[in-house]
Amino acid sequence: MALNSTQIMTGAGSPRELPVAKRTPKMLRRLRQHGLIIVLALVFLFPLLVMVSTALKAPQDVFSSPPSLIPSEWTFDNFTKAFEQIPVWRYLGNTMLVAGLSVLGTVLACPLVAYALSKVKWAGAKPLFIMVLATMMLPPQVTLIPLFLIWNGLGATNTYLPLVVPAFLGTPFFIFLIRQFLMNVPDDLLEAARLDGASELRTYATIVLPIARPAIVTAAVFQFVWAWTDFLNPLIYLNDESTYTLSIGLYAFFGENDVAWGPLMAACTMFTLPALIIFLIGQKFFIGGISAGAIK
């Protein structure tokens, strides 16, 4: 028999209702928890709501008094003006290229390195993993100038190489995340495949990769959002306007149209939407990957 939340099973199998004195504190505790979650959600959603609301307002309503999230006159003219004032499609294509290649590099490199550091027995695995952890402690500002000098010496500035190639060499945080996930995979499973004659690469491709899919998707979602919203690296390495990503394009748009808040918020909405969609699509794997890594 299905039991509701106010019933528990006794030793004889018959339901027994919780006393009212015990149910009331439990309900109050749940109400407080849900109330706190709703308040926090509204706090974090408020900037997003203001951005979308401003993008849909007529110019005279942007700074109306008293302020209101609901436009008195709904309009999509701000999106049209944004497309007229900045080359949104070109910036969008550049950003998609950088983000897509960064995700591809992460998906190819990080699981392979994580597998070598977690499931392949060799002498250098532990020292190399410690080195990977050590690189996570370095603030990116420390390596900013040396990396720029290296890429400039290679003649790769004003190209996408400095933004994409590091992902193909492995990102320490994602290597750590996937390695922690793979540590939960039983060694006996991999040993059985090896005893059946499977090579190391085949074991990795047919057994490890499918099992590690939640962690890999998590790394891909992280990498996409980071590459999509990256502002500092494109600002340093890209000088030609035709190569700008959306983050740099919006910065230039803000400098040239600092009073056109409607089109600016419309451009920001278009900038935010793809990252939000990717996050929502990968949410299921994202939470599973994070949870599995945290358990270990």
C-alpha positions in Angstrom: 0.0 0.0 0.0 1.4 3.4 -0.9 2.1 5.6 2.2 1.9 9.3 2.3 4.5 11.5 4.0 2.7 11.5 7.3 2.8 7.7 7.7 5.5 5.3 8.7 5.5 1.5 8.7 5.4 -0.2 12.0 7.2 -3.6 12.7 3.9 -5.4 11.9 3.6 -3.7 8.5 0.6 -1.5 9.5 0.8 2.3 8.9 0.9 4.7 11.8 0.4 8.4 11.5 3.0 10.8 13.1 1.6 12.8 16.0 0.6 16.3 15.2 3.2 17.7 17.6 5.9 16.0 15.5 4.4 16.8 12.1 4.2 20.6 12.7 7.9 21.2 13.3 8.8 19.1 10.3 6.4 21.1 8.1 7.7 24.4 9.4 11.3 23.3 8.7 10.3 22.4 5.1 8.5 25.7 4.7 11.6 27.6 5.9 13.9 25.6 3.6 11.7 26.1 0.5 11.2 29.8 1.4 15.0 30.3 1.7 15.5 28.5 -1.7 12.9 30.7 -3.4 14.4 33.9 -1.9 17.9 32.9 -3.1 16.6 31.9 -6.5 15.0 35.3 -6.9 18.2 37.1 -5.8 20.3 35.3 -8.4 17.6 35.6 -11.1 17.0 39.3 -10.5 19.9 40.6 -12.7 18.8 38.2 -15.5 15.2 39.4 -15.2 16.3 43.1 -15.3 18.4 42.4 -18.4 15.5 40.6 -20.3 13.0 43.2 -19.1 15.1 46.1 -20.3 15.7 44.4 -23.6 11.9 44.3 -24.1 11.2 47.9 -23.0 10.7 51.0 -25.1 13.4 53.7 -24.6 11.1 55.9 -22.5 10.4 53.0 -20.1 14.0 52.0 -19.4 14.5 54.5 -16.6 10.8 55.0 -15.6 9.9 55.9 -12.1 9.0 53.9 -10.1 11.0 51.1 -11.8 9.2 48.1 -13.0 10.2 44.7 -14.3 7.1 44.5 -16.5 7.3 46.8 -19.6 4.4 49.1 -20.1 4.9 48.6 -23.9 6.5 45.4 -25.2 8.8 45.8 -28.1 11.5 43.8 -30.0 13.0 46.9 -31.6 16.0 46.7 -29.3 17.0 43.4 -30.8 16.7 44.9 -34.3 18.8 47.9 -33.3 21.4 45.6 -31.8 21.7 43.7 -35.1 22.0 47.0 -36.9 24.7 48.5 -34.7 27.0 45.5 -34.2 27.8 42.4 -36.4 26.1 40.0 -34.1 26.2 37.0 -36.5 29.9 37.4 -37.1 30.8 37.7 -33.4 28.4 34.8 -32.7 30.2 32.6 -35.3 33.6 33.5 -33.9 32.5 32.7 -30.4 30.9 29.4 -31.5 34.1 28.4 -33.3 36.3 29.2 -30.2 33.9 27.5 -27.7 33.3 24.5 -30.0 37.0 23.8 -30.5 37.7 24.3 -26.8 35.0 21.8 -25.9 36.4 19.3 -28.5 39.9 19.7 -27.1 38.7 19.2 -23.6 36.7 16.1 -24.5 39.6 14.5 -26.4 42.4 15.3 -24.0 41.2 15.4 -20.4 39.5 11.9 -20.2 42.6 10.3 -21.8 45.0 12.0 -19.3 42.6 11.2 -16.4 42.5 7.5 -17.4 46.3 7.4 -17.6 46.5 8.9 -14.1 43.9 6.7 -12.5 43.7 3.3 -14.1 47.0 2.6 -15.9 49.8 1.3 -13.6 53.0 3.2 -14.3 55.7 4.8 -12.1 55.1 8.4 -13.1 51.3 8.5 -12.5 51.4 9.8 -8.9 54.1 12.5 -9.4 52.4 13.7 -12.5 49.0 13.9 -10.8 50.7 16.0 -8.1 52.0 18.3 -10.7 48.6 18.6 -12.3 47.2 19.6 -8.8 50.0 22.1 -8.4 49.1 23.8 -11.6 45.6 24.3 -10.4 46.9 26.4 -7.5 48.6 28.9 -9.9 46.5 32.1 -10.5 46.1 32.7 -14.2 47.4 36.2 -13.8 50.8 34.7 -12.9 51.2 33.1 -16.3 49.5 35.8 -18.4 52.6 37.7 -19.5 54.9 34.7 -20.1 52.2 33.0 -22.2 51.6 36.1 -24.2 55.3 36.4 -25.0 55.4 32.8 -26.1 52.4 33.1 -28.4 53.6 36.4 -29.7 57.0 34.8 -30.4 55.2 32.1 -32.3 53.4 34.7 -34.4 50.0 33.4 -33.1 48.6 36.6 -31.7 45.4 37.9 -33.4 44.5 34.3 -34.1 42.4 31.8 -32.2 45.3 29.5 -31.4 46.0 30.9 -27.9 42.3 30.5 -27.1 41.9 26.9 -28.4 45.2 25.0 -28.3 45.5 24.9 -24.4 42.2 22.9 -24.3 43.8 20.2 -26.5 46.6 19.9 -24.0 44.3 19.2 -21.1 42.9 21.4 -18.4 44.0 20.5 -14.8 40.6 21.0 -13.2 38.8 18.8 -15.7 41.6 16.2 -15.5 41.1 16.2 -11.7 37.3 16.0 -12.0 37.3 13.1 -14.4 40.1 11.2 -12.6 38.1 11.3 -9.3 35.1 9.9 -11.3 37.2 7.1 -12.8 38.6 6.1 -9.4 35.1 4.8 -8.6 35.3 2.4 -11.6 36.2 -1.1 -10.4 39.6 -2.3 -11.5 38.3 -5.8 -12.0 36.1 -4.6 -14.8 39.1 -3.2 -16.7 41.2 -6.3 -15.8 38.6 -8.6 -17.3 38.7 -6.6 -20.6 42.5 -6.9 -20.7 42.4 -10.6 -20.0 40.0 -11.0 -22.9 42.7 -9.5 -25.1 41.5 -5.9 -25.4 44.2 -3.4 -25.9 44.6 -0.4 -23.5 43.1 1.9 -26.1 40.2 -0.4 -26.8 39.5 -0.7 -23.1 39.5 3.0 -22.8 37.3 3.6 -25.8 34.7 0.8 -25.2 34.5 0.7 -21.4 35.9 3.8 -19.7 34.5 6.5 -22.0 30.8 5.3 -21.7 31.1 4.9 -17.9 32.7 8.4 -17.6 30.1 10.1 -19.7 28.6 12.1 -16.9 32.0 13.5 -15.9 32.9 14.2 -19.5 29.7 16.1 -20.2 30.2 18.1 -17.0 33.7 19.1 -18.2 32.3 19.9 -21.6 29.5 22.2 -20.1 32.0 23.9 -17.9 34.4 24.5 -20.8 31.7 25.8 -23.1 30.5 28.3 -20.6 34.1 29.4 -19.7 35.1 29.8 -23.4 31.8 31.5 -24.2 32.1 34.1 -21.5 35.9 34.5 -21.6 36.7 38.2 -21.8 40.3 38.5 -20.7 42.1 36.2 -23.2 40.2 37.4 -26.3 40.9 41.0 -25.2 44.7 40.2 -25.0 45.1 38.1 -28.1 42.6 39.5 -30.6 43.2 42.9 -32.2 41.3 42.7 -35.4 37.6 43.5 -35.1 36.7 40.8 -37.6 38.1 38.2 -35.1 36.2 39.5 -32.1 34.2 37.2 -30.0 30.8 38.3 -28.5 32.3 39.3 -25.2 34.8 41.7 -26.8 32.1 42.8 -29.3 29.7 43.7 -26.5 32.5 45.6 -24.7 33.1 47.7 -27.9 29.4 48.1 -28.3 29.1 49.4 -24.7 31.9 51.9 -25.4 30.2 53.3 -28.5 26.6 53.2 -27.3 26.8 53.6 -23.6 23.4 55.3 -23.4 21.5 52.8 -25.6 20.6 50.5 -22.8 17.7 48.7 -24.6 19.9 47.5 -27.5 22.7 46.8 -25.2 20.6 44.5 -22.9 19.1 42.9 -26.1 22.7 42.0 -27.2 23.5 40.8 -23.7 20.3 38.6 -23.8 21.4 37.0 -27.0 24.9 36.5 -25.6 23.6 34.8 -22.5 21.0 32.6 -24.1 23.2 29.9 -25.7 25.2 29.3 -22.5 22.0 29.0 -20.6 20.5 26.5 -23.1 23.7 24.4 -23.0 23.7 24.4 -19.2 20.0 23.3 -19.1 20.6 20.5 -21.7 23.6 19.2 -19.8 22.1 19.7 -16.4 21.3 16.1 -15.7 24.8 14.9 -16.5 26.3 18.0 -14.9 24.8 17.2 -11.5 25.6 13.5 -11.7 29.2 14.2 -12.7 29.7 16.7 -9.9 28.1 14.4 -7.3 30.2 11.3 -8.3 33.4 13.3 -8.2 32.5 14.7 -4.8 31.7 11.3 -3.3 35.2 10.1 -4.0 
